[in-house]
């Protein structure tokens, strides 16, 4: 699925807002505003919140990006991702960084965790460093940040998600469809009872919701849902299964929000004497190395993260060079049946 947007319009120059205007509205010194933008840990939470509210109200952007970016190249791309501890994001970031380097660009990486306020702060901080473009994870942005990104007139590539109205270029897939597809896969195997262990992040939540809705659509029973911290680890998968094990039936199909969670559930099931897949079928997400290398190998959902990273780099380079590219690019996913189902 691809759609071609009209040529990027030339935006009118932003109203000139000075740091002193922000300081006056927030009732602080200009230096405090600078600290909120650059070293927020040095400012109290109430003061920082007041300054950010003033920034949003006035539409302030640091002078580093206020003018002339179209005529000056920094040869630097900013990338904001939740974490690189998970293969889910490390694979696309590696190929993105490699491809951009081959074309003479450096990638500045910022880690936002799974917190909206943290991501907003990271985006503001990297914009102030005058990048030639931004790579972001997901398509959910706060309204002030979305407007800031569009007003910057920089190429923005969002990955790992889908949306009807992307900020600029969006490369990804529908997470709710992934969850629904896993439910259908289990149903075809004859399962009638289901459970899920899911991380507390927006994309994992969509997979969990898609899974639950499809189970209900089939008129079948969802025995348990357990929401875990994000990013979720092997230990989270183990503790999650411990907490729901008493709710499981004699034959249950479990969907884990990642292969790490699925591996943790598999490990814990063994300790409880639960036979996999006869009593508990398990499917993960991500096709990590651990799901292929463990015994038994874990069924999972494969998405080519490395290819997403390379596609993102190609679209970024095209946008930087003024090309009109598709606004939305859908990438496929595939369920890989293995020994746990």
TIMARPA-359720 format. One record per residue (C-alpha): residue number from 1; residue in one letter; z, y, x. Coordinates in steps of 0.2 Angstrom, whole numbers, padded with zeros to 4 digits. Layout:
BEGIN
(NUM A (Z Y X))
...
// end
This chain:
BEGIN
(1 X (0000 0000 0000))
(2 X (-0005 0016 0008))
(3 X (-0008 0034 0000))
(4 X (-0016 0048 0009))
(5 X (-0007 0065 0007))
(6 X (-0016 0082 0007))
(7 X (-0017 0091 0024))
(8 X (0000 0097 0029))
(9 X (0001 0115 0023))
(10 X (0006 0129 0034))
(11 X (0023 0135 0029))
(12 X (0028 0153 0028))
(13 X (0040 0158 0042))
(14 X (0058 0156 0037))
(15 X (0069 0171 0033))
(16 X (0077 0176 0049))
(17 X (0096 0171 0048))
(18 X (0107 0174 0063))
(19 X (0122 0165 0069))
(20 X (0132 0181 0065))
(21 X (0127 0180 0047))
(22 X (0133 0162 0046))
(23 X (0149 0167 0054))
(24 X (0152 0181 0042))
(25 X (0149 0171 0027))
(26 X (0161 0157 0033))
(27 X (0174 0169 0039))
(28 X (0174 0163 0057))
(29 X (0168 0169 0075))
(30 X (0150 0166 0080))
(31 X (0157 0154 0094))
(32 X (0165 0143 0080))
(33 X (0148 0141 0072))
(34 X (0141 0136 0089))
(35 X (0154 0123 0091))
(36 X (0151 0116 0074))
(37 X (0133 0114 0079))
(38 X (0135 0107 0096))
(39 X (0153 0101 0099))
(40 X (0160 0098 0081))
(41 X (0174 0087 0087))
(42 X (0182 0103 0094))
(43 X (0183 0111 0076))
(44 X (0195 0107 0063))
(45 X (0187 0097 0048))
(46 X (0191 0111 0035))
(47 X (0183 0125 0046))
(48 X (0168 0114 0050))
(49 X (0165 0111 0032))
(50 X (0166 0129 0028))
(51 X (0153 0133 0042))
(52 X (0141 0119 0036))
(53 X (0142 0126 0018))
(54 X (0137 0143 0025))
(55 X (0123 0135 0035))
(56 X (0116 0126 0020))
(57 X (0118 0142 0009))
(58 X (0109 0153 0021))
(59 X (0096 0140 0027))
(60 X (0101 0144 0045))
(61 X (0092 0135 0059))
(62 X (0096 0138 0078))
(63 X (0084 0149 0087))
(64 X (0079 0134 0098))
(65 X (0068 0129 0083))
(66 X (0065 0145 0074))
(67 X (0049 0150 0082))
(68 X (0033 0145 0091))
(69 X (0035 0126 0091))
(70 X (0017 0124 0087))
(71 X (0012 0132 0103))
(72 X (0025 0123 0115))
(73 X (0027 0105 0118))
(74 X (0043 0098 0124))
(75 X (0036 0080 0126))
(76 X (0052 0074 0118))
(77 X (0055 0065 0102))
(78 X (0072 0063 0093))
(79 X (0077 0047 0085))
(80 X (0092 0045 0074))
(81 X (0097 0027 0070))
(82 X (0113 0020 0063))
(83 X (0116 0008 0078))
(84 X (0107 -0001 0092))
(85 X (0120 -0015 0092))
(86 X (0110 -0025 0079))
(87 X (0093 -0032 0083))
(88 X (0088 -0025 0066))
(89 X (0086 -0008 0074))
(90 X (0085 -0012 0093))
(91 X (0068 -0021 0091))
(92 X (0059 -0006 0083))
(93 X (0067 0007 0094))
(94 X (0062 -0003 0110))
(95 X (0043 -0003 0105))
(96 X (0044 0014 0098))
(97 X (0051 0021 0114))
(98 X (0039 0010 0125))
(99 X (0024 0016 0115))
(100 X (0029 0035 0116))
(101 X (0033 0033 0135))
(102 X (0015 0026 0137))
(103 X (0009 0042 0129))
(104 X (0019 0054 0140))
(105 X (0034 0057 0128))
(106 X (0053 0054 0130))
(107 X (0064 0048 0116))
(108 X (0081 0056 0114))
(109 X (0092 0043 0104))
(110 X (0106 0048 0093))
(111 X (0117 0036 0083))
(112 X (0123 0041 0066))
(113 X (0133 0026 0060))
(114 X (0132 0023 0042))
(115 X (0139 0040 0037))
(116 X (0129 0053 0028))
(117 X (0138 0068 0035))
(118 X (0137 0061 0053))
(119 X (0118 0058 0050))
(120 X (0116 0076 0044))
(121 X (0126 0083 0059))
(122 X (0115 0072 0071))
(123 X (0099 0079 0063))
(124 X (0104 0097 0065))
(125 X (0109 0094 0083))
(126 X (0093 0085 0088))
(127 X (0082 0099 0079))
(128 X (0091 0112 0090))
(129 X (0084 0103 0105))
(130 X (0066 0107 0100))
(131 X (0059 0090 0099))
(132 X (0040 0087 0095))
(133 X (0045 0075 0081))
(134 X (0058 0065 0073))
(135 X (0060 0047 0070))
(136 X (0073 0043 0056))
(137 X (0080 0027 0048))
(138 X (0079 0026 0029))
(139 X (0072 0038 0016))
(140 X (0088 0044 0009))
(141 X (0092 0062 0014))
(142 X (0104 0075 0008))
(143 X (0094 0090 -0001))
(144 X (0099 0103 0013))
(145 X (0093 0091 0027))
(146 X (0077 0087 0018))
(147 X (0073 0105 0015))
(148 X (0078 0109 0034))
(149 X (0066 0095 0040))
(150 X (0052 0101 0029))
(151 X (0055 0119 0034))
(152 X (0054 0114 0052))
(153 X (0036 0109 0050))
(154 X (0038 0095 0063))
(155 X (0031 0077 0061))
(156 X (0045 0066 0053))
(157 X (0043 0047 0053))
(158 X (0055 0037 0042))
(159 X (0056 0019 0044))
(160 X (0064 0003 0036))
(161 X (0064 0009 0019))
(162 X (0053 0014 0004))
(163 X (0052 0030 -0007))
(164 X (0041 0039 -0019))
(165 X (0043 0056 -0011))
(166 X (0045 0053 0008))
(167 X (0049 0068 0019))
(168 X (0033 0066 0029))
(169 X (0028 0048 0034))
(170 X (0037 0033 0028))
(171 X (0035 0015 0035))
(172 X (0045 0001 0027))
(173 X (0048 -0011 0013))
(174 X (0057 -0012 -0004))
(175 X (0074 -0019 0000))
(176 X (0077 -0023 -0018))
(177 X (0062 -0033 -0018))
(178 X (0069 -0043 -0004))
(179 X (0084 -0047 -0013))
(180 X (0074 -0053 -0028))
(181 X (0063 -0063 -0018))
(182 X (0078 -0073 -0010))
(183 X (0085 -0076 -0028))
(184 X (0068 -0083 -0033))
(185 X (0067 -0094 -0018))
(186 X (0084 -0101 -0022))
(187 X (0080 -0104 -0040))
(188 X (0064 -0113 -0035))
(189 X (0076 -0125 -0025))
(190 X (0085 -0129 -0041))
(191 X (0101 -0118 -0038))
(192 X (0110 -0111 -0053))
(193 X (0125 -0103 -0045))
(194 X (0125 -0089 -0032))
(195 X (0135 -0078 -0021))
(196 X (0132 -0064 -0009))
(197 X (0140 -0056 0007))
(198 X (0133 -0039 0010))
(199 X (0136 -0024 0021))
(200 X (0141 -0007 0014))
(201 X (0126 0003 0018))
(202 X (0112 0009 0007))
(203 X (0098 -0003 0012))
(204 X (0110 -0019 0011))
(205 X (0116 -0012 -0006))
(206 X (0098 -0012 -0012))
(207 X (0096 -0030 -0006))
(208 X (0112 -0035 -0015))
(209 X (0107 -0027 -0031))
(210 X (0090 -0034 -0031))
(211 X (0097 -0051 -0028))
(212 X (0110 -0049 -0042))
(213 X (0098 -0042 -0055))
(214 X (0085 -0057 -0052))
(215 X (0099 -0070 -0054))
(216 X (0104 -0061 -0070))
(217 X (0085 -0061 -0075))
(218 X (0085 -0080 -0073))
(219 X (0100 -0081 -0084))
(220 X (0110 -0089 -0070))
(221 X (0128 -0086 -0063))
(222 X (0133 -0075 -0049))
(223 X (0150 -0082 -0044))
(224 X (0155 -0069 -0031))
(225 X (0150 -0053 -0022))
(226 X (0159 -0047 -0007))
(227 X (0155 -0030 0001))
(228 X (0158 -0029 0020))
(229 X (0160 -0015 0032))
(230 X (0144 -0008 0040))
(231 X (0138 -0013 0052))
(232 X (0143 -0031 0048))
(233 X (0147 -0044 0061))
(234 X (0149 -0062 0063))
(235 X (0167 -0061 0060))
(236 X (0164 -0051 0044))
(237 X (0154 -0065 0038))
(238 X (0168 -0077 0042))
(239 X (0181 -0067 0033))
(240 X (0170 -0063 0019))
(241 X (0167 -0081 0015))
(242 X (0186 -0085 0017))
(243 X (0189 -0072 0003))
(244 X (0177 -0079 -0009))
(245 X (0177 -0098 -0005))
(246 X (0189 -0101 -0019))
(247 X (0176 -0094 -0031))
(248 X (0162 -0105 -0026))
(249 X (0155 -0120 -0036))
(250 X (0151 -0137 -0030))
(251 X (0133 -0131 -0026))
(252 X (0131 -0113 -0022))
(253 X (0117 -0102 -0014))
(254 X (0123 -0088 -0003))
(255 X (0113 -0073 0002))
(256 X (0120 -0064 0018))
(257 X (0114 -0046 0021))
(258 X (0110 -0050 0040))
(259 X (0108 -0066 0050))
(260 X (0125 -0061 0059))
(261 X (0134 -0062 0042))
(262 X (0125 -0078 0038))
(263 X (0130 -0086 0054))
(264 X (0148 -0081 0051))
(265 X (0147 -0089 0034))
(266 X (0140 -0104 0041))
(267 X (0154 -0105 0054))
(268 X (0167 -0103 0042))
(269 X (0160 -0116 0030))
(270 X (0161 -0129 0043))
(271 X (0180 -0125 0045))
(272 X (0182 -0127 0027))
(273 X (0173 -0144 0027))
(274 X (0159 -0137 0016))
(275 X (0143 -0146 0019))
(276 X (0127 -0135 0022))
(277 X (0115 -0135 0013))
(278 X (0121 -0148 0001))
(279 X (0136 -0138 -0005))
(280 X (0132 -0121 0001))
(281 X (0114 -0115 0005))
(282 X (0113 -0100 0016))
(283 X (0099 -0087 0018))
(284 X (0101 -0072 0030))
(285 X (0091 -0057 0034))
(286 X (0082 -0051 0049))
(287 X (0076 -0066 0058))
(288 X (0088 -0063 0073))
(289 X (0088 -0075 0088))
(290 X (0104 -0082 0083))
(291 X (0097 -0088 0066))
(292 X (0084 -0098 0076))
(293 X (0095 -0104 0090))
(294 X (0110 -0110 0080))
(295 X (0113 -0127 0073))
(296 X (0108 -0129 0060))
(297 X (0095 -0115 0061))
(298 X (0097 -0102 0047))
(299 X (0085 -0098 0033))
(300 X (0081 -0080 0034))
(301 X (0070 -0065 0029))
(302 X (0058 -0060 0043))
(303 X (0052 -0042 0045))
(304 X (0043 -0038 0061))
(305 X (0054 -0024 0068))
(306 X (0044 -0023 0084))
(307 X (0028 -0019 0074))
(308 X (0037 -0006 0063))
(309 X (0042 0003 0079))
(310 X (0024 0002 0086))
(311 X (0017 0008 0070))
(312 X (0030 0023 0069))
(313 X (0024 0028 0087))
(314 X (0006 0028 0082))
(315 X (0009 0038 0066))
(316 X (0020 0050 0076))
(317 X (0007 0053 0089))
(318 X (-0007 0055 0076))
(319 X (0004 0068 0067))
(320 X (0008 0078 0083))
(321 X (-0011 0079 0086))
(322 X (-0014 0086 0069))
(323 X (-0021 0070 0060))
(324 X (-0018 0067 0042))
(325 X (-0011 0050 0040))
(326 X (-0005 0040 0025))
(327 X (0012 0046 0018))
(328 X (0018 0029 0014))
(329 X (0014 0012 0023))
(330 X (0021 -0004 0016))
(331 X (0025 -0018 0028))
(332 X (0027 -0036 0023))
(333 X (0042 -0047 0023))
(334 X (0043 -0066 0023))
(335 X (0056 -0079 0019))
(336 X (0057 -0092 0032))
(337 X (0065 -0108 0025))
(338 X (0076 -0118 0038))
(339 X (0089 -0131 0038))
(340 X (0103 -0121 0029))
(341 X (0093 -0121 0012))
// end
